[in-house]
């Protein structure tokens, strides 16, 4: 292994810094899509162990016993955005907050928080591998995990 000079190391780190923001954008995008997909997959199911719907609620719903799904609009409102070195998965539908946190008459059925928690390890792996790939100099093109790039 060759020795680095101080100038050589500074040049190496300058190159990393120049491509880091752009390179991490791809990893953040993959991570956000992963969490968004997980959140949407939970809607209409009990996969997160939510309290059962009240039988009166099930009886009046066109879709039956499908928590958080009536028309699909709430599920479809879940999206993501990536800016600079941050990503967020969110819904701009005000009803999502009531479901996430619950109300006096309705127990919480957290979708976004639970999806993020369930995918935390995979998100860390995606971002960690992306950062290592950028630092090692292959430009962030390393395979992140099977089926995820």
C-alpha positions as CSV (number, residue, x, y, z in Angstrom):
1,X,0.0,0.0,0.0
2,X,1.4,3.4,-1.0
3,X,1.8,6.3,1.3
4,X,-0.4,9.3,1.0
5,X,1.0,12.7,1.1
6,X,-0.9,15.4,2.9
7,X,-1.5,17.1,-0.4
8,X,-2.7,13.8,-1.9
9,X,-5.1,13.2,0.9
10,X,-6.5,16.8,0.7
11,X,-7.0,16.3,-3.1
12,X,-8.7,12.9,-2.5
13,X,-11.1,14.5,0.1
14,X,-11.8,17.5,-2.1
15,X,-12.9,15.1,-4.9
16,X,-15.1,13.2,-2.5
17,X,-16.7,16.4,-1.2
18,X,-17.4,17.5,-4.8
19,X,-19.4,14.5,-5.7
20,X,-20.8,13.5,-2.3
21,X,-24.0,15.6,-2.4
22,X,-25.0,14.4,-5.9
23,X,-24.0,10.9,-5.1
24,X,-25.9,10.7,-1.9
25,X,-29.0,12.0,-3.7
26,X,-29.5,8.7,-5.4
27,X,-29.2,6.8,-2.1
28,X,-31.7,9.1,-0.5
29,X,-34.1,8.6,-3.4
30,X,-33.9,4.8,-3.1
31,X,-34.4,5.0,0.7
32,X,-37.4,7.3,0.4
33,X,-39.0,5.1,-2.2
34,X,-38.4,2.1,0.1
35,X,-40.2,3.7,3.0
36,X,-43.0,5.1,0.8
37,X,-43.6,1.7,-0.7
38,X,-43.7,0.1,2.8
39,X,-46.2,2.7,4.1
40,X,-48.5,2.2,1.1
41,X,-48.4,-1.6,1.5
42,X,-49.7,-1.3,5.1
43,X,-52.8,0.7,4.2
44,X,-55.9,-1.5,4.2
45,X,-54.2,-4.2,6.3
46,X,-53.5,-5.0,9.9
47,X,-49.8,-5.7,9.2
48,X,-48.7,-3.1,11.8
49,X,-51.0,-4.6,14.5
50,X,-53.4,-1.7,14.6
51,X,-56.6,-1.9,16.7
52,X,-59.5,-3.5,14.8
53,X,-62.0,-1.2,13.2
54,X,-65.2,-0.7,15.0
55,X,-67.9,-3.1,13.6
56,X,-70.1,-0.1,12.8
57,X,-67.3,1.4,10.8
58,X,-66.7,-1.8,8.9
59,X,-70.4,-2.0,8.1
60,X,-70.6,1.4,6.6
61,X,-67.4,1.2,4.6
62,X,-67.6,0.3,0.9
63,X,-64.2,-1.4,1.2
64,X,-65.1,-3.4,4.4
65,X,-62.5,-4.1,7.0
66,X,-59.7,-2.1,5.4
67,X,-58.1,0.3,7.9
68,X,-57.2,3.7,6.4
69,X,-58.6,2.8,3.0
70,X,-61.9,3.9,1.7
71,X,-61.2,5.3,-1.7
72,X,-57.4,4.9,-1.8
73,X,-56.9,8.7,-1.9
74,X,-55.1,8.7,1.5
75,X,-52.8,5.9,0.4
76,X,-52.2,7.7,-2.9
77,X,-51.4,10.9,-1.1
78,X,-48.2,9.4,0.4
79,X,-45.2,10.5,-1.6
80,X,-41.6,11.5,-1.1
81,X,-39.1,14.3,-1.9
82,X,-35.4,14.5,-1.8
83,X,-33.6,17.8,-1.4
84,X,-29.9,18.3,-0.9
85,X,-28.9,15.8,1.8
86,X,-32.4,15.2,3.1
87,X,-35.4,13.1,2.2
88,X,-38.9,12.9,3.5
89,X,-41.8,10.6,3.0
90,X,-45.1,12.3,3.8
91,X,-48.8,12.9,3.0
92,X,-50.2,16.4,2.4
93,X,-53.7,15.0,3.3
94,X,-54.6,16.5,6.7
95,X,-56.4,13.2,7.6
96,X,-53.1,11.4,7.8
97,X,-52.2,13.3,10.9
98,X,-55.4,12.2,12.6
99,X,-54.7,8.6,11.7
100,X,-51.0,8.7,12.7
101,X,-51.7,10.2,16.1
102,X,-55.3,9.2,16.8
103,X,-58.1,11.4,18.1
104,X,-60.4,11.3,21.1
105,X,-62.7,9.0,19.1
106,X,-60.1,7.1,17.1
107,X,-57.0,5.1,18.1
108,X,-53.7,5.9,16.4
109,X,-52.8,3.9,13.4
110,X,-49.3,5.2,12.6
111,X,-48.4,4.5,9.0
112,X,-45.5,6.8,8.2
113,X,-43.7,6.4,11.5
114,X,-44.1,2.6,11.5
115,X,-42.9,2.3,7.9
116,X,-39.8,4.4,8.7
117,X,-39.1,2.2,11.8
118,X,-39.6,-1.0,9.9
119,X,-37.2,0.1,7.1
120,X,-34.6,1.8,9.3
121,X,-32.0,-1.0,8.9
122,X,-32.4,-1.1,5.1
123,X,-32.3,2.7,4.9
124,X,-29.1,2.7,6.9
125,X,-27.6,0.0,4.7
126,X,-28.5,1.9,1.5
127,X,-27.0,5.1,2.7
128,X,-24.0,3.5,4.3
129,X,-23.1,1.6,1.2
130,X,-23.7,4.7,-0.9
131,X,-21.3,6.8,1.3
132,X,-18.6,4.1,1.3
133,X,-18.9,3.7,-2.5
134,X,-18.5,7.5,-2.9
135,X,-15.6,7.6,-0.5
136,X,-13.8,4.7,-2.1
137,X,-14.1,6.3,-5.5
138,X,-16.4,4.2,-7.5
139,X,-18.9,7.1,-7.8
140,X,-21.7,5.5,-5.8
141,X,-22.4,2.8,-8.3
142,X,-22.0,-0.2,-5.9
143,X,-24.9,-2.6,-5.6
144,X,-26.7,-1.7,-2.4
145,X,-28.7,-4.9,-1.8
146,X,-30.3,-7.5,-3.9
147,X,-32.8,-5.7,-6.1
148,X,-31.8,-2.3,-4.9
149,X,-29.3,0.0,-6.6
